[in-house]
């Protein structure tokens, strides 16, 4: 992957949202230099269980591939001086600190643009750089709660539940990488750097999409519907004899084939169900009927019968099933990386395929400070004596 080839990112981020986004850029060819504290580094290095042999965090390994690690104490002036030298050579400074932290470290955009006018700074925070919640701490769970996702996730009448995927964080990483790509494109045309202020709450609100527009259209506040859909019936999970699958009759053309696959052509002509509008009105009658029907065959049987009729249907797969799925494997969404201590280790591939390339050459997450010498000597041109002195002072490791 080379879409970000030649782009250098100074990654100050921690936890999930920031490291996930910088990993996306690294996957696309950016040189991502992860700047960590000499003592302990990114707290996610100790996140677990589970841990791999040798105590390496599986969590950390999953979101820090293809990066370099430089250990640097930014609370001390010698460390800040090194960071300023790195910023002169960088395209992107990427962080997810709380607002105000970078300014205290002398690493905010106002400080750095005086030495690099083309620099792009992207700051991911829970609530953005301004507003009444600016200084509140928050993690993925809080963002899912405040952004509306938890209010519509789960079963009607049950306690709120979070999405199984940490979309409060992951969305921030994805939006951030997109914003940086746009900022780089603008810079190519204008020579202008800039600041991206990315709020994780803003990202969650933007994902409400049609649900917000529905509310403005009819004033109804949506609640959880399980796997169902407010506008389409049937569009949900159904129980087979040995598992679950989902069906999506998202257009009327699928209804007739659906009825044929069930060996119930009479349902197609039933006036209660012959259009989506009527199926919506008769949801409480139709869904129990379908559930009883679907319990009579296996998931495999239903998939064969429904696919034969061209009906959108899919099995609900557990994680082990997903990771061994032939389509997932064919698209190289499971790849291997060569870990210096663990040997060949599986990891996820990239969904972004460019110029026909499916795979990903993966370098495992770096050890803390693994590339300090390489970057300070090779990139900045420091003499080895200066690097040794910084290490002796514990400014770096």
C-alpha positions as CSV (number, residue, x, y, z in Angstrom):
1,X,0.0,0.0,0.0
2,X,1.4,3.4,-1.0
3,X,-1.4,6.0,-0.8
4,X,0.4,7.7,2.1
5,X,3.9,7.0,0.9
6,X,6.3,9.8,1.9
7,X,4.0,11.0,4.6
8,X,5.6,11.2,8.1
9,X,3.3,11.1,11.1
10,X,4.3,11.9,14.7
11,X,1.9,9.8,16.7
12,X,1.4,11.0,20.3
13,X,-1.9,9.1,20.7
14,X,-2.8,6.5,23.3
15,X,-5.5,4.0,24.1
16,X,-7.7,3.1,21.0
17,X,-9.1,5.9,18.9
18,X,-5.8,7.5,18.1
19,X,-3.6,4.4,17.6
20,X,-6.3,2.8,15.4
21,X,-6.4,5.9,13.1
22,X,-2.6,6.1,12.9
23,X,-2.5,2.4,12.1
24,X,-4.8,3.0,9.1
25,X,-2.3,5.6,7.9
26,X,0.6,3.2,8.5
27,X,-1.2,0.5,6.6
28,X,-1.4,2.9,3.6
29,X,2.3,3.5,3.6
30,X,2.8,6.4,6.0
31,X,5.9,6.4,8.3
32,X,4.3,6.5,11.7
33,X,6.6,7.4,14.5
34,X,4.9,6.6,17.8
35,X,6.2,8.9,20.5
36,X,5.9,7.4,23.9
37,X,7.0,8.1,27.5
38,X,10.2,6.4,28.4
39,X,8.6,4.9,31.5
40,X,5.9,2.4,30.5
41,X,5.0,4.0,27.1
42,X,1.4,3.7,25.9
43,X,-0.8,2.4,28.7
44,X,-2.3,-0.1,26.3
45,X,1.0,-2.0,26.4
46,X,-0.3,-3.4,29.7
47,X,-3.9,-3.9,28.6
48,X,-5.2,-7.4,29.2
49,X,-5.8,-10.2,29.6
50,X,-5.2,-11.9,27.3
51,X,-1.4,-11.5,26.9
52,X,0.8,-13.3,24.5
53,X,3.8,-15.3,25.7
54,X,6.4,-12.9,27.1
55,X,3.6,-10.6,28.5
56,X,2.9,-8.7,25.3
57,X,-0.6,-7.3,25.2
58,X,-2.8,-8.7,22.4
59,X,-4.7,-5.4,22.6
60,X,-1.6,-3.3,21.9
61,X,-0.5,-5.6,19.2
62,X,-3.8,-5.3,17.3
63,X,-3.6,-1.5,16.8
64,X,0.0,-0.6,16.5
65,X,1.4,-2.6,13.6
66,X,3.6,-1.0,10.9
67,X,4.8,1.8,13.3
68,X,8.1,2.9,14.8
69,X,8.5,3.6,18.5
70,X,10.6,6.5,19.9
71,X,10.7,6.9,23.6
72,X,10.8,10.6,24.6
73,X,10.0,12.5,27.8
74,X,8.1,15.6,26.6
75,X,7.8,17.0,30.1
76,X,11.5,18.0,30.0
77,X,13.1,20.5,27.8
78,X,15.7,18.1,26.2
79,X,12.8,15.8,25.1
80,X,10.9,18.8,23.8
81,X,13.9,19.9,21.8
82,X,14.1,16.5,20.1
83,X,10.4,16.6,19.4
84,X,10.7,20.0,17.7
85,X,13.4,18.6,15.5
86,X,11.1,15.7,14.6
87,X,8.2,18.2,13.9
88,X,10.5,20.0,11.4
89,X,10.6,16.8,9.4
90,X,7.0,15.7,9.9
91,X,3.8,16.1,7.9
92,X,1.3,15.2,10.6
93,X,1.2,15.6,14.4
94,X,-1.5,13.2,15.6
95,X,-2.7,13.1,19.2
96,X,-5.7,12.2,21.4
97,X,-4.8,14.1,24.6
98,X,-7.4,16.2,26.5
99,X,-7.6,19.8,25.3
100,X,-4.7,21.9,26.6
101,X,-2.2,19.1,27.2
102,X,-0.3,19.7,24.0
103,X,0.0,23.4,24.8
104,X,1.6,22.6,28.1
105,X,4.0,20.3,26.4
106,X,4.9,22.9,23.8
107,X,3.7,20.5,21.1
108,X,0.5,22.3,20.0
109,X,0.0,23.6,16.5
110,X,0.6,27.3,17.4
111,X,4.0,26.4,18.8
112,X,5.0,24.0,16.0
113,X,3.8,26.0,13.0
114,X,6.6,28.5,13.6
115,X,9.1,25.8,12.7
116,X,7.0,24.0,10.0
117,X,4.4,26.0,8.2
118,X,3.2,22.9,6.2
119,X,2.5,20.9,9.4
120,X,-1.0,19.4,9.8
121,X,-2.1,18.8,13.4
122,X,-5.0,16.4,14.1
123,X,-6.2,16.3,17.7
124,X,-8.8,13.7,18.6
125,X,-10.6,14.3,21.9
126,X,-13.8,13.2,23.5
127,X,-15.8,16.4,23.1
128,X,-13.6,18.7,21.0
129,X,-11.4,21.7,21.8
130,X,-14.2,23.9,22.9
131,X,-17.7,23.7,24.4
132,X,-19.2,23.0,27.8
133,X,-17.9,19.4,28.0
134,X,-14.4,20.3,26.7
135,X,-12.5,19.1,29.8
136,X,-14.6,16.1,30.6
137,X,-12.8,12.7,30.5
138,X,-14.6,10.0,28.5
139,X,-14.0,6.6,27.0
140,X,-15.8,4.6,24.3
141,X,-18.7,3.7,26.6
142,X,-19.5,7.3,27.5
143,X,-19.4,8.3,23.8
144,X,-21.8,5.5,22.8
145,X,-24.1,6.6,25.7
146,X,-24.0,10.3,24.9
147,X,-24.1,10.0,21.1
148,X,-27.4,8.0,21.1
149,X,-26.0,4.6,20.1
150,X,-26.9,2.9,23.4
151,X,-30.4,4.2,23.3
152,X,-31.2,2.3,20.1
153,X,-29.0,-0.8,20.8
154,X,-30.5,-3.9,22.4
155,X,-34.0,-5.4,22.9
156,X,-37.1,-3.4,23.6
157,X,-37.9,-3.2,27.3
158,X,-34.4,-4.3,28.3
159,X,-31.6,-2.4,29.9
160,X,-29.4,-0.4,27.5
161,X,-26.4,-2.2,26.1
162,X,-23.3,-0.9,24.2
163,X,-22.4,-2.0,20.7
164,X,-20.1,-5.0,20.8
165,X,-17.5,-3.1,18.7
166,X,-16.0,0.0,20.3
167,X,-17.4,2.4,17.7
168,X,-17.1,5.4,20.0
169,X,-13.3,5.1,19.5
170,X,-13.1,3.3,16.1
171,X,-15.2,6.0,14.4
172,X,-12.8,8.7,15.7
173,X,-9.8,6.9,14.2
174,X,-11.5,6.5,10.8
175,X,-12.8,10.0,10.6
176,X,-9.4,11.3,11.7
177,X,-7.5,9.4,9.0
178,X,-10.1,10.7,6.4
179,X,-9.6,14.3,7.7
180,X,-5.8,14.0,7.5
181,X,-6.1,12.7,3.9
182,X,-8.2,15.7,3.0
183,X,-5.8,18.1,4.7
184,X,-2.9,16.6,2.8
185,X,-4.8,17.0,-0.4
186,X,-5.5,20.7,0.4
187,X,-1.8,21.2,1.3
188,X,-0.8,19.8,-2.1
189,X,-2.9,22.5,-3.8
190,X,-2.3,25.5,-1.5
191,X,0.9,24.7,0.5
192,X,-1.2,25.4,3.7
193,X,-1.0,23.2,6.8
194,X,-3.8,23.4,9.4
195,X,-5.5,22.0,12.4
196,X,-8.1,19.2,12.6
197,X,-10.2,19.3,15.7
198,X,-12.0,16.0,15.9
199,X,-14.6,15.3,18.6
200,X,-15.5,11.7,19.3
201,X,-19.0,12.8,20.3
202,X,-19.3,14.7,17.0
203,X,-18.4,11.5,15.2
204,X,-21.1,9.5,17.0
205,X,-23.7,12.1,16.3
206,X,-22.8,12.1,12.6
207,X,-23.4,8.3,12.5
208,X,-27.0,8.8,13.5
209,X,-27.6,9.5,9.8
210,X,-31.2,8.7,8.8
211,X,-32.3,8.1,12.4
212,X,-31.9,11.8,13.1
213,X,-33.6,12.7,9.9
214,X,-36.5,10.4,10.8
215,X,-36.9,12.1,14.2
216,X,-37.0,15.5,12.5
217,X,-39.6,14.2,10.0
218,X,-42.0,12.6,12.4
219,X,-41.0,13.6,16.0
220,X,-40.8,10.0,17.2
221,X,-37.9,9.2,19.5
222,X,-36.5,5.8,18.4
223,X,-35.7,3.0,20.9
224,X,-34.0,-0.4,20.7
225,X,-35.5,-2.8,18.2
226,X,-33.1,-5.7,18.6
227,X,-32.0,-6.7,15.0
228,X,-35.2,-5.2,13.5
229,X,-35.6,-2.1,11.3
230,X,-38.0,0.8,11.8
231,X,-38.9,1.0,8.1
232,X,-38.5,-2.5,6.7
233,X,-40.2,-5.9,7.5
234,X,-38.8,-8.5,7.5
235,X,-35.3,-7.1,8.1
236,X,-33.8,-8.9,11.2
237,X,-32.4,-12.1,12.7
238,X,-34.5,-15.2,12.6
239,X,-33.9,-18.5,14.5
240,X,-33.1,-21.6,12.4
241,X,-32.9,-25.1,13.9
242,X,-29.2,-24.8,14.7
243,X,-28.4,-21.1,14.8
244,X,-29.5,-17.7,13.6
245,X,-29.4,-15.9,10.3
246,X,-30.5,-12.5,9.0
247,X,-32.9,-11.7,6.2
248,X,-33.2,-8.3,4.5
249,X,-36.3,-7.8,2.4
250,X,-35.2,-4.3,1.6
251,X,-37.1,-4.1,-1.7
252,X,-40.4,-5.5,-2.8
253,X,-38.7,-7.6,-5.5
254,X,-37.3,-9.9,-2.8
255,X,-40.6,-10.6,-1.1
256,X,-41.9,-13.1,-3.8
257,X,-38.7,-15.1,-3.7
258,X,-38.6,-15.1,0.0
259,X,-42.1,-16.6,0.1
260,X,-41.2,-19.2,-2.5
261,X,-38.0,-20.2,-0.5
262,X,-40.2,-20.7,2.5
263,X,-42.6,-22.9,0.5
264,X,-45.4,-20.4,1.5
265,X,-46.5,-18.7,-1.8
266,X,-49.8,-17.9,0.0
267,X,-48.0,-15.3,2.1
268,X,-47.0,-13.3,-1.0
269,X,-50.7,-12.9,-1.8
270,X,-51.9,-12.4,1.7
271,X,-53.3,-8.8,1.8
272,X,-51.7,-8.3,5.2
273,X,-48.2,-8.8,3.9
274,X,-48.2,-8.0,0.1
275,X,-46.4,-4.6,0.5
276,X,-43.8,-3.4,2.9
277,X,-46.2,-0.8,4.3
278,X,-48.7,-3.6,5.1
279,X,-46.0,-5.8,6.6
280,X,-44.9,-2.9,8.8
281,X,-48.5,-2.6,10.0
282,X,-48.7,-6.4,10.6
283,X,-45.2,-6.8,12.0
284,X,-46.6,-8.4,15.3
285,X,-48.4,-11.0,13.2
286,X,-45.8,-11.8,10.6
287,X,-42.6,-12.1,12.7
288,X,-43.9,-14.9,15.0
289,X,-45.1,-16.7,11.9
290,X,-41.7,-16.4,10.3
291,X,-39.9,-17.5,13.5
292,X,-41.9,-20.7,13.6
293,X,-41.2,-21.4,10.0
294,X,-37.5,-20.8,10.2
295,X,-37.0,-23.1,13.2
296,X,-37.9,-26.0,10.9
297,X,-34.7,-26.0,8.9
298,X,-31.0,-25.5,9.5
299,X,-29.0,-22.4,8.8
300,X,-27.3,-24.1,5.9
301,X,-30.6,-25.2,4.4
302,X,-32.1,-21.7,4.6
303,X,-29.0,-20.2,3.1
304,X,-29.2,-22.6,0.1
305,X,-32.9,-22.0,-0.4
306,X,-32.9,-18.3,0.0
307,X,-29.8,-17.7,-2.1
308,X,-31.4,-19.8,-4.8
309,X,-34.2,-17.2,-5.0
310,X,-31.7,-14.3,-4.8
311,X,-32.9,-13.2,-1.4
312,X,-30.4,-11.2,0.8
313,X,-29.6,-13.5,3.7
314,X,-26.5,-14.2,5.8
315,X,-25.6,-16.4,8.8
316,X,-24.8,-14.7,12.1
317,X,-21.2,-15.8,12.6
318,X,-19.2,-16.0,15.8
319,X,-15.7,-14.5,15.8
320,X,-14.0,-17.9,15.1
321,X,-16.3,-18.4,12.1
322,X,-15.6,-15.0,10.7
323,X,-11.8,-15.5,11.0
324,X,-12.0,-18.8,9.1
325,X,-14.6,-17.7,6.6
326,X,-13.5,-18.5,3.0
327,X,-14.4,-15.0,1.7
328,X,-12.6,-13.3,4.5
329,X,-9.6,-15.5,3.9
330,X,-9.7,-15.0,0.1
331,X,-9.7,-11.2,0.6
332,X,-6.7,-11.6,2.9
333,X,-8.4,-10.0,5.9
334,X,-6.4,-12.5,8.0
335,X,-2.7,-12.2,7.4
336,X,0.5,-13.2,9.3
337,X,3.3,-11.1,10.7
338,X,6.7,-12.2,11.7
339,X,7.2,-11.3,15.4
340,X,10.8,-11.3,16.7
341,X,9.8,-13.3,19.8
342,X,6.7,-15.1,18.9
343,X,7.3,-16.2,15.3
344,X,4.4,-16.1,12.9
345,X,1.4,-14.4,14.4
346,X,-2.0,-13.9,12.8
347,X,-3.5,-10.4,12.6
348,X,-6.2,-8.6,10.7
349,X,-5.6,-7.4,7.1
350,X,-6.6,-4.0,5.7
351,X,-10.0,-3.5,4.1
352,X,-8.5,-0.9,1.7
353,X,-7.4,-2.6,-1.5
354,X,-5.4,-0.5,-4.0
355,X,-4.4,-1.3,-7.5
356,X,-5.5,-4.9,-7.2
357,X,-3.3,-5.5,-4.1
358,X,-5.3,-7.5,-1.5
359,X,-2.6,-8.3,1.0
360,X,-0.6,-6.3,3.6
361,X,3.0,-6.6,4.6
362,X,2.8,-6.4,8.3
363,X,5.5,-5.3,10.7
364,X,4.4,-6.1,14.3
365,X,3.8,-3.4,16.9
366,X,7.2,-2.0,18.1
367,X,8.8,-2.5,21.4
368,X,9.0,0.6,23.5
369,X,11.8,2.8,22.1
370,X,12.7,0.2,19.5
371,X,13.4,2.8,16.9
372,X,14.8,5.6,19.0
373,X,18.3,5.3,17.8
374,X,17.3,4.7,14.2
375,X,15.1,7.9,14.1
376,X,17.4,10.2,16.1
377,X,20.6,9.2,14.2
378,X,19.2,8.2,10.8
379,X,16.5,10.8,10.4
380,X,17.7,13.7,12.6
381,X,21.4,13.2,12.1
382,X,22.2,13.3,15.8
383,X,25.7,12.0,16.7
384,X,25.6,8.8,18.7
385,X,27.1,10.7,21.7
386,X,24.0,12.9,21.9
387,X,21.7,9.9,21.8
388,X,23.7,8.2,24.5
389,X,23.5,11.3,26.7
390,X,19.8,11.5,26.3
391,X,19.5,7.9,27.4
392,X,21.8,8.5,30.3
393,X,19.5,11.3,31.4
394,X,16.4,9.1,30.9
395,X,15.0,11.5,28.4
396,X,14.8,8.5,26.1
397,X,15.4,4.8,26.1
